[in-house]
């Protein structure tokens, strides 16, 4: 009897060869209807995946969509912690990830055992964790946040409440500046947002003097100091749509430029240059997902995300608290 799992490597990647003549867009849309599936994609995914997705967004929007969907299967085109978040919120639904190896450098920078000891050393602190973390870290967290709502989450707490902010130190530092709150920061960072070069952005501004610099708060402070606007991925997209400027230097993962160009085709979007020999600033984990892998994971309903309930339940509590505060703030 045929076993779909025979076509998957131990690393959770399909080894099946896809017929190059296959219309993958048509096949994925067929499988959506056949399996009552929804495809959620992060802004940092390849443009083909964004174009076939039912919903494209940042971490907050994707969490909200996962929580609200009535689909039987969620195909999460992003990285592992995002698919975990969908499973946390939808334990009765099947959640699949095109490539199980699609991890996150920021999530990896916060091992659960070390963070548990860190938390224990600050017993009078509430833990706010950026959603870019593992399910185990979410289970150790009081309130999850995203870059869209981190400021509102912190400001929802009493001013004398002591706070641990994890795992992104750059986002935490920016939130401290915005709120005037002193927080204990975990020393983690995103590899993509730490490679932008202040010097190269300055030189790029000399070439494009009218361009506005827009940056994600995960960037390091020297880059943020150059920015005309700082915000979440969705906030950056909205700013580029609403601002009359005709050119933008974009300091975040380059996948967002696809949506920016689609929504404002008359404008110019320039990826901020990294401090390395590469001309790009792609997340290697995000780019592990391909249209072929989306098709195969829908076809075989594998790799599937599974979580133990002793982790899922407290993790869900911290995410639900975030969603409640976001709803109250109108986010």
Buried (B, 14 or more C-beta within 10 A) or exposed (E): EEEEEEBBEEEBBBEEEBEEEEEBEEBBBEBBEEBEBBBBBBBBBBBBBBBBBBBBBBBBBBBBBBBEBEBEBBBBBBBBBBBBBBBBBBEEBBBBBBBBBBBBBBBBBBBBEEBBEBBEEEEEBBBBBBBBBBBBBBBBBBBBBBBBBBBBBBBBBEEEEBBBBBBBBBBBBBBBBBBEBEBBBBEBBBBBBBBBBBEEBEEBBEEBEEBBBBBBBBBBEEBBEBBBBBBBBBBBBEBBEEBEBEBBBBBBBBBBBBBBBEEBEEBBBBBBBBBEEEEEBBBEBBBBBBBBBBBBBBBBBBBBBEBEEEBBEBBBBBBBBBBEBBEEBEB
